[in-house]
Amino acid sequence: MTATIQNLINQESLPNSYADTVEKTILPLAQHIHSLRQAQERPVVIGIHGAQGTGKSTLTEFLRELLTTHYHTPTASFSLDDLYLTRVEREKLAEDVHPLFITRGVPGTHDIALGQQVIDQLEAAGRDTETPIPAFDKSRDDRKPRQQWPVFRGRAEAILVEGWCMGAVPATSEEELMEPVNELERSEDPEGTWRQYVDRCLRGEYSRFFSHLDNLIMLRAPSMECVLQWRTLQEHKLRKRTDGAPKDRSVDTGPAQPSRIMSDREVVRFIMHYERITRASLAEMPARADCVINVGEDHSFGEPLIRQRQ
């Protein structure tokens, strides 16, 4: 197991000290998921919630590898990000409903039916079944062609689905929904059309999708301010990997470009799309999530706080 952990650390370009995080946080979580699978006859479906930059993707990568290799629990994973509508589909949504839907992220901009289809296929798969897993290219702001999707072979015993709004709930009242939380909502959605559509999606297909989770894990960020800092850092790393220059636009309604890397100014506006649901989740989700992992300002993970279901 030590070799596996070190290989993952190298693969993710993490400091060697991350091995302590694996020992303290990730291995107990893997054991927890393994135990959940043993307690039921069908594959276990795990939702991993966390705001931008909390480390969802890295956690998912480690869990998938450790569960598959060392707990003999074949594990598939995908992100809500991989279910984003195509650029053309979002352009149509922006034209028909509200211009803010050109920006990926909020409920309403994912193909939730596709996500459920993938889970259903993984659960029904046989030993030799090949299940394509959707993939999204953030540098191009569009879904990858189907022939470029990774393939999961066989039947998954655990399915990990990670995303910033996994398990999120709709607004508690119309009054709460209509009170703007930032300048984006105030100036670009004064009638609340965009917010109301997002909320309807959360109440509808997203709620049904989340209801199929066997367990919800929350990576709890320390504050909304940290989320902005971390998301900015993510964009810097993406720009470095793709060698792309940002294209600063005050209103992003144009056609897809070869590079969709955001400037710092665009990141601030981008995060405003997520702010309402992120703040609400930070406030209410810790009390109901099956497992909470506190994330420090330095991205360090605390020990998993696991709630045993009755």
C-alpha distance (Angstrom), angle and dihedral (degrees) to the residues before:
residue distance angle dihedral
M1 . . .
T2 3.81 . .
A3 3.81 90.8 .
T4 3.80 91.4 50.0
I5 3.79 91.9 51.1
Q6 3.79 92.8 48.0
N7 3.80 91.6 48.5
L8 3.80 90.0 52.4
I9 3.79 91.5 48.1
N10 3.79 90.0 52.3
Q11 3.80 92.3 44.5
E12 3.81 92.2 52.4
S13 3.84 92.9 42.2
L14 3.80 91.3 -122.0
P15 3.81 126.5 155.0
N16 3.80 115.9 -97.8
S17 3.80 87.9 -114.0
Y18 3.82 87.2 73.2
A19 3.80 85.7 82.1
D20 3.81 86.3 76.6
T21 3.81 89.5 55.9
V22 3.77 89.8 51.1
E23 3.80 91.0 51.6
K24 3.81 95.2 44.4
T25 3.79 102.2 37.0
I26 3.79 117.0 7.9
L27 3.80 102.2 45.6
P28 3.83 93.6 51.4
L29 3.80 87.7 48.7
A30 3.81 91.8 50.2
Q31 3.79 89.6 50.0
H32 3.81 89.5 50.0
I33 3.81 92.5 52.2
H34 3.80 91.0 45.9
S35 3.81 89.6 52.8
L36 3.81 91.1 50.1
R37 3.80 90.1 53.1
Q38 3.80 91.6 50.4
A39 3.80 90.4 51.8
Q40 3.82 95.2 60.5
E41 3.78 136.8 44.1
R42 3.80 98.9 -130.6
P43 3.82 129.2 59.5
V44 3.79 115.3 -75.9
V45 3.82 118.0 -118.4
I46 3.80 115.2 -150.6
G47 3.79 125.5 -168.6
I48 3.81 118.1 -154.4
H49 3.81 114.6 -160.8
G50 3.79 125.1 -169.9
A51 3.77 138.9 138.9
Q52 3.80 120.9 -109.8
G53 3.79 113.0 -60.4
T54 3.81 97.9 13.9
G55 3.80 92.9 119.0
K56 3.83 102.0 -103.3
S57 3.79 94.9 144.4
T58 3.80 94.0 48.8
L59 3.80 92.6 46.5
T60 3.81 90.6 49.0
E61 3.81 91.8 49.4
F62 3.81 92.3 52.8
L63 3.80 93.8 44.3
R64 3.80 93.0 49.4
E65 3.79 93.7 50.2
L66 3.81 96.2 42.4
L67 3.81 94.3 45.7
T68 3.79 92.2 48.2
T69 3.78 98.6 42.3
H70 3.79 105.5 32.5
Y71 3.81 105.7 21.2
H72 3.83 93.7 41.0
T73 3.79 89.6 -128.6
P74 3.83 108.8 132.2
T75 3.79 104.1 -136.4
A76 3.80 131.7 -163.9
S77 3.78 124.6 -169.1
F78 3.76 141.9 -176.0
S79 3.79 138.2 165.8
L80 3.78 130.7 -120.6
D81 3.80 82.6 -125.1
D82 3.81 88.2 67.3
L83 3.81 88.7 59.4
Y84 3.81 95.8 58.4
L85 3.77 114.1 135.3
T86 3.78 113.6 -105.2
R87 3.77 118.7 -94.3
V88 3.82 90.4 -104.5
E89 3.82 91.7 50.5
R90 3.80 91.6 50.8
E91 3.78 91.0 48.4
K92 3.81 88.2 55.0
L93 3.83 91.2 47.6
A94 3.80 90.3 49.1
E95 3.79 90.3 51.0
D96 3.81 96.0 45.6
V97 3.83 101.6 37.7
H98 3.82 114.9 12.0
P99 3.84 136.4 -27.4
L100 3.83 91.8 -122.1
F101 3.80 89.6 72.0
I102 3.79 90.1 75.7
T103 3.81 84.5 81.1
R104 3.80 114.1 78.2
G105 3.76 120.7 -132.3
V106 3.77 117.0 65.4
P107 3.81 125.7 88.7
G108 3.77 107.0 -78.2
T109 3.82 93.9 46.6
H110 3.83 95.3 78.3
D111 3.79 131.1 81.0
I112 3.81 94.8 -126.9
A113 3.80 92.6 172.8
L114 3.81 88.2 59.7
G115 3.81 90.3 52.1
Q116 3.80 92.2 51.6
Q117 3.79 90.1 46.8
V118 3.81 90.5 54.9
I119 3.82 91.8 50.1
D120 3.81 91.4 47.8
Q121 3.81 91.1 50.3
L122 3.80 92.6 48.2
E123 3.80 91.5 49.7
A124 3.81 93.1 48.8
A125 3.81 96.6 41.2
G126 3.77 123.3 121.8
R127 3.78 128.8 -143.2
D128 3.83 94.2 -81.5
T129 3.81 99.7 33.3
E130 3.80 117.7 126.1
T131 3.81 115.0 -149.1
P132 3.85 118.0 -168.9
I133 3.82 112.3 -137.9
P134 3.84 115.6 -149.5
A135 3.79 117.9 -115.8
F136 3.81 131.9 -165.1
D137 3.81 126.3 -155.7
K138 3.82 106.9 -143.0
S139 3.79 92.9 -174.4
R140 3.83 88.4 62.8
D141 3.81 95.0 31.4
D142 3.79 91.1 -130.4
R143 3.79 140.9 97.5
K144 3.79 115.3 -92.7
P145 3.80 117.8 -111.4
R146 3.81 111.5 -89.7
Q147 3.80 92.4 -113.7
Q148 3.82 88.1 63.0
W149 3.81 95.3 53.6
P150 3.82 115.8 113.8
V151 3.79 116.0 -113.2
F152 3.81 127.7 -133.9
R153 3.78 112.7 -150.3
G154 3.77 121.6 -150.1
R155 3.80 131.2 -1.8
A156 3.78 119.2 -37.5
E157 3.80 116.5 -134.2
A158 3.83 91.0 -169.6
I159 3.81 127.9 29.5
L160 3.80 119.5 -163.3
V161 3.82 119.1 -161.8
E162 3.79 115.8 -175.9
G163 3.78 129.6 -173.4
W164 3.77 144.5 138.3
C165 3.82 93.3 -108.3
M166 3.81 99.9 34.6
G167 3.79 107.8 143.4
A168 3.81 94.3 4.4
V169 3.81 117.7 153.0
P170 3.83 130.3 -143.2
A171 3.79 125.2 -101.8
T172 3.79 116.7 -69.7
S173 3.82 93.9 -131.4
E174 3.80 143.5 7.2
E175 3.81 89.3 -115.5
E176 3.80 91.3 57.0
L177 3.80 91.0 47.8
M178 3.80 94.6 50.8
E179 3.82 96.3 50.3
P180 3.85 106.3 92.1
V181 3.81 115.4 -125.4
N182 3.81 97.0 -164.6
E183 3.80 145.1 5.4
L184 3.80 93.8 -86.5
E185 3.81 92.1 60.3
R186 3.79 92.0 40.8
S187 3.79 98.0 50.4
E188 3.83 105.0 25.2
D189 3.81 101.1 33.8
P190 3.83 103.6 32.0
E191 3.82 93.3 149.0
G192 3.81 92.9 47.4
T193 3.82 94.1 -122.7
W194 3.81 93.9 135.8
R195 3.82 93.8 44.0
Q196 3.79 92.7 48.8
Y197 3.80 92.9 50.9
V198 3.82 91.5 48.6
D199 3.81 89.8 49.9
R200 3.82 92.3 49.1
C201 3.80 89.2 52.8
L202 3.81 90.5 51.5
R203 3.80 90.4 50.3
G204 3.80 91.9 47.8
E205 3.79 129.8 33.5
Y206 3.81 95.6 1.2
S207 3.80 91.8 53.4
R208 3.81 90.3 50.0
F209 3.80 91.0 47.9
F210 3.81 92.7 49.4
S211 3.81 91.0 47.6
H212 3.81 89.1 69.8
L213 3.81 92.3 63.0
D214 3.80 115.5 112.0
N215 3.80 91.9 -162.2
L216 3.81 136.6 10.9
I217 3.80 120.2 -148.7
M218 3.80 118.3 -166.4
L219 3.79 125.3 -158.7
R220 3.80 99.6 -158.3
A221 3.81 114.9 -150.0
P222 3.82 116.9 -149.1
S223 3.82 94.4 -124.9
M224 3.79 146.5 -19.0
E225 3.80 88.6 -104.5
C226 3.81 90.3 61.0
V227 3.79 89.7 50.5
L228 3.82 90.4 58.3
Q229 3.81 91.8 48.5
W230 3.79 92.6 48.3
R231 3.82 94.6 46.1
T232 3.78 89.8 51.3
L233 3.79 89.4 52.1
Q234 3.82 90.7 50.3
E235 3.79 90.5 54.7
H236 3.80 91.1 49.6
K237 3.81 89.7 53.5
L238 3.80 92.2 47.0
R239 3.79 90.2 50.8
K240 3.81 90.7 50.6
R241 3.82 92.9 48.9
T242 3.80 94.4 47.9
D243 3.81 96.4 33.9
G244 3.79 87.3 -131.6
A245 3.78 127.3 154.6
P246 3.82 117.8 -138.1
K247 3.77 119.6 -109.2
D248 3.80 106.3 -145.9
R249 3.80 112.7 -148.4
S250 3.78 127.8 169.1
V251 3.82 91.0 -153.3
D252 3.79 116.5 25.0
T253 3.79 103.8 -151.4
G254 3.79 101.5 120.1
P255 3.79 128.9 106.8
A256 3.78 123.6 -76.5
Q257 3.79 115.1 -74.3
P258 3.83 129.9 -152.0
S259 3.83 88.3 -110.2
R260 3.80 124.5 32.9
I261 3.81 99.3 -179.4
M262 3.83 111.8 145.3
S263 3.78 128.7 -132.0
D264 3.82 118.8 -130.1
R265 3.79 89.8 -100.2
E266 3.78 90.9 53.4
V267 3.81 90.9 49.2
V268 3.83 90.3 57.6
R269 3.80 90.3 53.5
F270 3.81 91.8 41.7
I271 3.81 92.7 54.7
M272 3.81 90.1 52.7
H273 3.82 87.2 68.4
Y274 3.83 88.4 61.1
E275 3.79 99.7 37.0
R276 3.80 101.2 92.4
I277 3.81 96.4 52.6
T278 3.81 93.3 37.3
R279 3.81 93.0 54.3
A280 3.80 91.9 45.1
S281 3.80 92.2 49.7
L282 3.80 92.8 48.2
A283 3.80 88.0 53.9
E284 3.80 102.6 44.2
M285 3.82 110.8 18.1
P286 3.84 99.9 71.9
A287 3.81 89.3 67.1
R288 3.80 93.8 57.3
A289 3.82 107.6 26.1
D290 3.81 115.0 110.1
C291 3.79 90.3 -133.3
V292 3.81 131.1 17.5
I293 3.80 124.2 -164.5
N294 3.79 114.5 -171.5
V295 3.81 112.7 -139.8
G296 3.79 118.0 -151.6
E297 3.79 125.4 -139.9
D298 3.81 86.4 -103.8
H299 3.83 89.4 55.6
S300 3.82 92.2 -106.8
F301 3.81 117.3 149.3
G302 3.77 124.7 -130.4
E303 3.79 123.2 -145.6
P304 3.82 113.7 -72.1
L305 3.80 112.2 -96.9
I306 3.80 101.6 -148.0
R307 3.77 121.4 -164.9
Q308 3.78 114.7 -154.0
R309 3.79 112.6 -135.9
Q310 3.78 116.3 -129.2
